[in-house]
Amino acid sequence: MLRFFLAATVLWLAIAKVGVTQNSGQAGTAREKASSRARAAQPAPHSQITRLLRALEGTWSITEDLAPDTRSPKGRTGTGKVVWRPGPGGFTVVEDYRSKEGEDEVSGLGMLWWDDAGNGYHTIWCDSTNPGGCIDFKTLAHWEMSKLVLQDEYEVDGKKFTFREEFGDITDDRFTQTLYGGPVGGPLKVDMTIHATRIRNSAK
């Protein structure tokens, strides 16, 4: 009788274990399906954000040539590093900039996101040389063929000026960033040229 009872108990435990395992497997499958549906429902980054990251994402060493000004009549040079990366959710692009220009340590942070209505990138730029904090550009950056261009106007002491920035000669290993300035309606002169070279992970 005891042997029969033990055998029956073992059989019942085995059946119960199978049931628990099946329920656990079903629960796991349900969780996986729910997770898959959640991933499918999450919006993907805009194709223009993907395009910008494809062109610039990564870590770059930079050398700079700055035009002569009142502080540096012969011009200046600088060296540093810039990192381009996806922002939160991959819906924005972030530029993290560090440079040493002569005795000056300069840092900057930029963010770009795609504006469907304006068909361009909305841009905000903050840096350590701007006591006002950040510039929220009124115009949108856009692609001119393979060149990324941002052009805007600003006013100083009642006079209007044009600012233009171009990212050109973009390859997998380098790009050139050129900043221009001048009175509105007049010729633009080069204020600064940045040559960027990709830093690759030597461990790979």
C-alpha positions as semicolon CSV with decimal commas, in nm:
position;residue;x (nm);y (nm);z (nm)
1;M;0,000;0,000;0,000
2;L;0,281;0,239;0,096
3;R;0,465;0,157;-0,228
4;F;0,147;0,230;-0,427
5;F;0,098;0,557;-0,239
6;L;0,458;0,665;-0,304
7;A;0,427;0,576;-0,673
8;A;0,102;0,771;-0,701
9;T;0,261;1,069;-0,524
10;V;0,560;1,065;-0,760
11;L;0,327;1,048;-1,062
12;W;0,116;1,338;-0,932
13;L;0,427;1,551;-0,869
14;A;0,552;1,474;-1,220
15;I;0,217;1,576;-1,372
16;A;0,211;1,893;-1,162
17;K;0,566;1,980;-1,269
18;V;0,475;1,938;-1,634
19;G;0,175;2,166;-1,582
20;V;0,388;2,431;-1,411
21;T;0,648;2,407;-1,687
22;Q;0,382;2,443;-1,955
23;N;0,225;2,740;-1,776
24;S;0,567;2,897;-1,730
25;G;0,646;2,844;-2,097
26;Q;0,313;2,993;-2,199
27;A;0,371;3,292;-1,972
28;G;0,719;3,337;-2,118
29;T;0,581;3,322;-2,470
30;A;0,313;3,579;-2,381
31;R;0,576;3,814;-2,236
32;E;0,792;3,776;-2,547
33;K;0,494;3,852;-2,772
34;A;0,402;4,158;-2,565
35;S;0,762;4,280;-2,571
36;S;0,777;4,226;-2,948
37;R;0,455;4,421;-2,996
38;A;0,593;4,706;-2,781
39;R;0,910;4,719;-2,989
40;A;0,709;4,718;-3,310
41;A;0,491;5,004;-3,182
42;Q;0,790;5,227;-3,095
43;P;0,850;5,482;-3,375
44;A;1,176;5,456;-3,564
45;P;1,412;5,754;-3,604
46;H;1,346;5,968;-3,912
47;S;1,541;5,865;-4,221
48;Q;1,710;6,208;-4,224
49;I;1,840;6,148;-3,870
50;T;1,975;5,814;-3,988
51;R;2,139;5,990;-4,282
52;L;2,308;6,247;-4,058
53;L;2,438;5,981;-3,819
54;R;2,562;5,772;-4,110
55;A;2,768;6,071;-4,221
56;L;2,901;6,201;-3,888
57;E;2,849;5,955;-3,602
58;G;3,171;5,870;-3,421
59;T;3,472;6,028;-3,252
60;W;3,690;6,267;-3,449
61;S;4,017;6,448;-3,384
62;I;4,011;6,805;-3,514
63;T;4,258;7,073;-3,618
64;E;4,139;7,432;-3,654
65;D;4,249;7,738;-3,847
66;L;4,097;8,062;-3,716
67;A;4,103;8,382;-3,919
68;P;4,283;8,690;-3,785
69;D;4,084;8,910;-3,546
70;T;4,146;9,188;-3,296
71;R;4,277;8,940;-3,036
72;S;4,494;8,747;-3,279
73;P;4,604;8,964;-3,574
74;K;4,790;8,669;-3,727
75;G;4,515;8,419;-3,666
76;R;4,521;8,114;-3,441
77;T;4,519;7,739;-3,459
78;G;4,349;7,485;-3,236
79;T;4,327;7,113;-3,174
80;G;4,065;6,900;-3,006
81;K;3,806;6,629;-3,033
82;V;3,440;6,609;-3,133
83;V;3,190;6,329;-3,077
84;W;2,873;6,290;-3,283
85;R;2,617;6,048;-3,136
86;P;2,244;5,969;-3,126
87;G;2,037;6,156;-2,870
88;P;1,756;6,012;-2,656
89;G;1,557;5,749;-2,841
90;G;1,771;5,804;-3,150
91;F;1,541;6,089;-3,257
92;T;1,808;6,360;-3,230
93;V;2,177;6,399;-3,308
94;V;2,416;6,538;-3,045
95;E;2,753;6,703;-3,110
96;D;2,995;6,718;-2,814
97;Y;3,289;6,948;-2,890
98;R;3,619;7,011;-2,704
99;S;3,908;7,224;-2,829
100;K;4,215;7,417;-2,717
101;E;4,263;7,734;-2,921
102;G;4,585;7,901;-2,808
103;E;4,539;7,949;-2,435
104;D;4,161;7,912;-2,455
105;E;3,976;7,592;-2,361
106;V;3,653;7,582;-2,562
107;S;3,367;7,338;-2,516
108;G;3,039;7,316;-2,701
109;L;2,723;7,110;-2,721
110;G;2,488;7,096;-3,017
111;M;2,161;6,917;-3,084
112;L;1,982;6,865;-3,416
113;W;1,646;6,709;-3,495
114;W;1,446;6,680;-3,815
115;D;1,160;6,922;-3,880
116;D;0,923;6,769;-4,137
117;A;0,727;7,091;-4,185
118;G;1,039;7,293;-4,267
119;N;1,221;7,007;-4,443
120;G;1,542;7,062;-4,246
121;Y;1,728;7,015;-3,917
122;H;1,636;7,236;-3,624
123;T;1,964;7,324;-3,449
124;I;2,059;7,448;-3,102
125;W;2,421;7,527;-3,017
126;C;2,569;7,611;-2,674
127;D;2,936;7,685;-2,608
128;S;3,170;7,823;-2,345
129;T;3,240;8,143;-2,541
130;N;2,875;8,251;-2,543
131;P;2,770;8,429;-2,221
132;G;2,411;8,421;-2,350
133;G;2,411;8,041;-2,318
134;C;2,276;7,890;-2,640
135;I;2,179;7,986;-2,994
136;D;1,846;7,852;-3,119
137;F;1,887;7,898;-3,493
138;K;1,585;8,047;-3,670
139;T;1,660;7,877;-4,001
140;L;1,699;7,504;-4,059
141;A;2,009;7,317;-4,167
142;H;1,970;7,117;-4,488
143;W;2,161;6,908;-4,736
144;E;2,292;7,068;-5,054
145;M;2,383;6,752;-5,245
146;S;2,644;6,587;-5,016
147;K;2,710;6,904;-4,813
148;L;2,530;6,989;-4,487
149;V;2,462;7,365;-4,468
150;L;2,330;7,598;-4,198
151;Q;2,285;7,968;-4,275
152;D;2,127;8,226;-4,047
153;E;2,124;8,599;-3,976
154;Y;2,190;8,781;-3,650
155;E;2,216;9,141;-3,531
156;V;2,490;9,320;-3,334
157;D;2,458;9,689;-3,237
158;G;2,188;9,739;-3,495
159;K;2,392;9,582;-3,776
160;K;2,283;9,260;-3,943
161;F;2,525;8,980;-4,023
162;T;2,510;8,645;-4,200
163;F;2,647;8,327;-4,047
164;R;2,704;8,023;-4,268
165;E;2,838;7,680;-4,173
166;E;2,919;7,399;-4,414
167;F;3,014;7,035;-4,357
168;G;3,176;6,919;-4,678
169;D;3,417;6,663;-4,823
170;I;3,250;6,404;-4,600
171;T;3,398;6,055;-4,624
172;D;3,409;5,763;-4,384
173;D;3,738;5,894;-4,240
174;R;3,725;6,274;-4,261
175;F;3,523;6,588;-4,319
176;T;3,584;6,963;-4,341
177;Q;3,374;7,213;-4,146
178;T;3,390;7,574;-4,264
179;L;3,236;7,874;-4,086
180;Y;3,175;8,199;-4,275
181;G;3,058;8,543;-4,170
182;G;2,991;8,888;-4,310
183;P;2,739;9,172;-4,339
184;V;2,398;9,073;-4,476
185;G;2,404;9,114;-4,854
186;G;2,784;9,139;-4,863
187;P;3,056;8,884;-4,935
188;L;3,121;8,617;-4,674
189;K;3,471;8,551;-4,546
190;V;3,605;8,236;-4,383
191;D;3,617;8,277;-4,006
192;M;3,723;7,924;-3,920
193;T;3,808;7,595;-4,088
194;I;3,797;7,265;-3,901
195;H;3,957;6,949;-4,040
196;A;3,823;6,632;-3,877
197;T;3,978;6,285;-3,890
198;R;3,798;5,980;-3,752
199;I;3,948;5,814;-3,444
200;R;3,913;5,439;-3,483
201;N;3,925;5,187;-3,199
202;S;4,261;5,016;-3,239
203;A;4,138;4,721;-3,030
204;K;3,898;4,620;-3,308
